[in-house]
Amino acid sequence: MDRIAKLASEKAVVIFSKSTCCMCHAIKRLFYEQGVSPMIHELDEDSRGKEMEWALMRLGSSRAVPAVFIGGKFVGSADTVMTLHLNGSLKKLLKDAGAMWL
């Protein structure tokens, strides 16, 4: 859990992902299209990926990936991020975290 917290605080937006996950790809694209350059951690390419996957599940997400952190705080998985995007509150979170300026 400490490693997750440390990695999640390294940049304004951090996404824990798997390179073969289609929802992970969709969430990464969403952030790129917003002009945000998130830090991506591909769990399937990390020697401690399984351990981190279990830690992410304990945060309360229904799925381990994608797990999105904004401003060092756990936001949620794809469904939560898409809901925030659709209701317009994602941009405010991104601005408050310093991930975007417009």
Buried (B, 14 or more C-beta within 10 A) or exposed (E): EEEBEEBBEEBBBBBBBBEEBEBBBEBBEBBEEBEBEBBBBBBEEBEEBEBBBEBBBEBEBEBBBBBBBBBBEBBBBBEBBBEBBEEEEBBEBBEEBEBBEE
